[in-house]
Amino acid sequence: MVAGGGRPGCQLRDGKVMGKLFEQLPKIIREAARSRYGILALVVVALSLVGVLLFRDTSEWVRLAMFALMFGGFAGFVLLAFFRSAPESPPEPRPEVPCPPQPSKEVPRPAQLSKKAGLQGKADKALVEAERQRELDRNDQARAAYGEARTLFKQVEDRLGEANVLLGLGELERKLGRNDQARAAYGEARTFYKQEQHRLGEANVLWGLGHLEAQKDAEAAKKFFYQAAHIYESLEMKDEAEEALGEAKKLGR
C-alpha cells in the first residue's frame, strides 16, 4: 500500500475516465438541459465529479461511494433519454363544442320571386314599347313609356335596364333639340353602364354624345367619337369603329 493514496493503477484508470468524461461534457449538458429531470441528473453527476476530485486520495470505500453516485446519475440520465424518445400516447379528443347559430340571410320566397319576375317582364315590355313609339315619332307616348319602364326597372333593382332606358331617352331628347335634357340622360346612362361594366352600352352613349356636341363643340364631339371607336374596336365591332372614326374626321383635324 502506498502511503497517502491508492494504488498507481487505480489512479491511472481514474485519469482516463475523467478524460473521456470531460470530452462528452458539452453533449451531456445540452441533453440534460432539455428537462428538469435531466438537470437533476446532471447535478448528481457534477456532485459526483466534485466528490471524486475531493476524495481521490481517500480510501477505496469512499471512492467507491462516489462512483456509485456518479453511476446513479448516469443511469438516471439514460432512463430519462429513453422515456423522452418513447412515442407519446395520442391526446384524448376534446368534446366538440357546437358553434353558435349564425343568422341566415333571408331567402326570397317563391311568391316574391314570381312578383319580381312579373315586374321584370313588364319593365322589358315598357322599354320595347318606348322604343317603338320613338321610331314612330310619337314623342310624348315614348317619353311616358320610358318613364314607366324606368320606374319598373328601379323596383327590381335592374341598373342595366335603367341605363338602357336613359340611353333611349337621351336619343329622344337629342332628336327634339332638348340638348340639356339629352346630356343629362346620357350622363346618367354612362354612369350606370360603367358600374355594370357594360362596354357596348358605354360606347353607344359616347356615340350619342358625339352627335350632341357636334352642333356646338367640334373638339368635344371628336373626343367622344374617338372614345366610342376605341371601345368598338376592343369589342371587335369593326364596322361601328370605322363609322365612329368617320364621324370624327368629318369634324376636321
C-alpha positions in Angstrom: 0.0 0.0 0.0 1.4 3.4 -1.0 1.3 5.9 1.8 -1.1 8.9 1.3 -3.2 7.4 -1.5 -4.4 4.5 -3.5 -2.5 2.2 -5.9 -0.9 3.7 -9.0 -3.1 1.6 -11.3 -6.3 2.9 -9.9 -5.1 6.5 -10.3 -4.3 5.8 -14.0 -7.7 4.4 -14.6 -9.3 7.3 -12.9 -7.4 9.7 -15.1 -8.7 8.0 -18.3 -12.3 8.0 -17.1 -12.0 11.7 -16.2 -10.6 12.5 -19.7 -13.4 10.7 -21.5 -16.0 12.3 -19.2 -14.7 15.8 -20.0 -14.8 15.1 -23.7 -18.5 14.2 -23.6 -19.4 17.0 -21.1 -20.8 19.5 -23.7 -23.1 16.9 -25.1 -24.3 15.8 -21.7 -25.1 19.3 -20.7 -27.2 20.0 -23.9 -29.2 16.8 -23.5 -29.7 17.3 -19.8 -30.8 20.9 -20.1 -33.9 19.9 -22.1 -35.9 18.9 -18.9 -35.9 19.4 -15.2 -35.1 15.7 -14.7 -32.1 15.9 -16.9 -30.9 18.9 -15.0 -31.3 16.9 -11.8 -29.2 14.0 -13.2 -26.6 16.5 -14.4 -26.4 17.9 -10.8 -25.9 14.4 -9.5 -23.0 13.8 -12.0 -21.5 17.1 -11.2 -21.5 16.4 -7.5 -20.0 13.0 -8.1 -17.2 14.5 -10.1 -16.6 17.0 -7.3 -16.6 14.2 -4.8 -14.1 12.2 -6.9 -11.8 15.2 -7.1 -12.1 15.9 -3.4 -11.8 12.4 -2.2 -9.4 10.9 -4.8 -6.7 10.5 -2.1 -9.1 8.8 0.4 -9.8 5.1 0.9 -11.3 2.9 -1.7 -14.6 2.7 0.1 -15.1 6.5 -0.2 -14.1 6.5 -3.8 -16.5 3.5 -4.4 -19.3 5.5 -2.9 -18.5 8.5 -5.2 -18.5 6.1 -8.1 -21.9 4.7 -7.1 -23.3 8.3 -7.0 -21.9 9.0 -10.5 -23.2 5.8 -11.9 -26.7 6.5 -10.5 -26.6 10.0 -12.1 -25.7 8.4 -15.5 -28.3 5.7 -15.1 -31.0 8.4 -14.4 -29.9 10.3 -17.4 -30.1 7.2 -19.7 -33.6 6.3 -18.4 -34.7 9.9 -18.9 -33.5 9.8 -22.5 -35.3 6.5 -23.1 -38.6 7.8 -21.8 -38.3 11.0 -23.8 -37.8 9.0 -27.1 -40.7 6.7 -26.4 -43.8 7.6 -28.5 -46.4 9.6 -26.7 -49.9 8.4 -26.5 -52.3 10.4 -28.7 -54.2 13.1 -26.8 -57.7 12.4 -25.9 -60.1 14.0 -28.3 -61.8 17.1 -27.0 -65.5 17.2 -27.0 -66.8 19.2 -29.9 -68.4 22.5 -28.9 -71.3 23.4 -31.1 -70.8 26.8 -32.9 -73.4 29.4 -32.1 -76.1 29.6 -34.8 -75.3 32.2 -37.5 -78.0 34.5 -38.7 -79.1 33.2 -42.0 -79.8 35.5 -44.9 -83.4 35.9 -45.9 -84.2 33.6 -48.8 -86.7 35.1 -51.2 -90.0 33.2 -51.1 -91.5 31.8 -54.3 -94.2 34.4 -54.2 -91.5 37.2 -54.1 -89.6 35.7 -57.0 -92.7 35.4 -59.0 -93.6 39.0 -58.3 -90.1 40.2 -59.3 -90.2 38.2 -62.5 -93.6 39.8 -63.3 -92.2 43.3 -62.8 -89.1 42.5 -64.8 -91.3 41.3 -67.7 -93.4 44.5 -67.5 -90.3 46.7 -67.5 -88.9 44.9 -70.6 -92.3 45.4 -72.4 -92.4 49.0 -71.4 -88.9 49.6 -72.8 -89.8 47.9 -76.1 -92.9 50.0 -76.4 -91.0 53.2 -75.7 -88.5 52.4 -78.5 -91.4 51.6 -80.9 -93.1 54.9 -80.1 -89.8 56.8 -80.6 -89.3 55.2 -84.0 -92.9 56.3 -85.0 -92.1 59.9 -83.8 -94.8 59.6 -81.1 -92.6 61.6 -78.8 -95.0 62.1 -75.9 -96.0 58.5 -75.8 -92.4 57.4 -76.0 -91.4 59.7 -73.1 -94.2 58.3 -71.0 -93.3 54.7 -71.8 -89.6 55.4 -70.9 -90.8 56.8 -67.5 -92.9 53.7 -66.8 -90.0 51.4 -67.8 -87.6 53.2 -65.6 -89.9 53.0 -62.6 -90.3 49.3 -63.0 -86.6 48.7 -63.5 -85.9 50.6 -60.3 -88.4 48.3 -58.4 -86.5 45.2 -59.5 -83.1 46.9 -59.0 -82.0 46.4 -62.6 -79.4 49.1 -63.2 -78.6 47.9 -66.7 -82.3 48.2 -67.6 -82.3 51.8 -66.3 -79.2 52.5 -68.3 -81.0 51.3 -71.5 -84.0 53.5 -70.7 -81.8 56.6 -70.2 -79.9 55.9 -73.4 -83.2 55.8 -75.3 -84.4 58.9 -73.5 -81.2 60.7 -74.4 -81.7 59.8 -78.1 -85.3 61.1 -77.9 -84.4 64.4 -76.3 -81.5 64.9 -78.8 -83.8 64.4 -81.7 -86.1 67.0 -80.3 -83.3 69.5 -79.8 -83.6 69.4 -76.0 -79.8 69.3 -75.5 -79.6 69.8 -71.8 -82.1 67.0 -71.1 -80.3 64.8 -73.6 -77.0 65.5 -72.0 -78.3 64.7 -68.5 -79.9 61.4 -69.7 -76.7 60.4 -71.5 -74.6 61.2 -68.4 -76.8 59.0 -66.1 -76.8 56.2 -68.6 -73.0 56.3 -68.9 -72.6 56.1 -65.1 -74.8 53.0 -64.9 -73.1 51.3 -67.8 -69.7 51.9 -66.2 -71.0 50.5 -62.9 -72.3 47.4 -64.6 -69.1 47.2 -66.8 -71.2 47.2 -69.9 -68.7 48.4 -72.6 -71.1 48.3 -75.5 -73.7 50.5 -73.8 -71.0 53.0 -72.8 -69.8 53.1 -76.5 -73.4 53.8 -77.6 -73.6 56.7 -75.1 -70.4 58.2 -76.4 -71.7 57.9 -79.9 -74.8 59.9 -78.9 -72.8 62.5 -77.0 -70.6 62.9 -80.1 -73.6 63.8 -82.3 -75.0 66.0 -79.5 -71.8 68.1 -79.0 -71.1 68.3 -82.8 -73.6 71.1 -83.0 -71.6 73.5 -80.9 -68.2 72.0 -79.8 -66.4 70.1 -82.5 -63.4 69.2 -80.3 -65.5 67.7 -77.6 -67.5 65.8 -80.2 -64.4 64.3 -81.8 -63.2 63.2 -78.4 -66.4 61.3 -77.8 -66.3 59.7 -81.3 -62.7 58.6 -80.8 -63.6 57.1 -77.4 -66.5 55.3 -78.9 -64.3 53.9 -81.7 -61.8 52.6 -79.3 -64.4 50.7 -77.4 -65.9 49.3 -80.5 -62.5 48.1 -81.7 -61.9 46.4 -78.3 -65.2 44.6 -78.8 -64.2 43.6 -82.4 -67.0 45.6 -83.9 -65.0 46.9 -86.9 -67.9 48.5 -88.8 -69.1 50.6 -85.8 -65.5 51.6 -85.1 -64.9 52.8 -88.6 -68.2 54.7 -88.6 -67.3 56.5 -85.4 -63.8 57.4 -86.8 -65.5 58.7 -89.9 -67.8 60.9 -87.9 -64.7 62.3 -86.1 -62.9 63.0 -89.4 -65.9 65.0 -90.7 -65.4 67.4 -87.9 -61.8 68.2 -89.2 -58.4 67.7 -87.6 
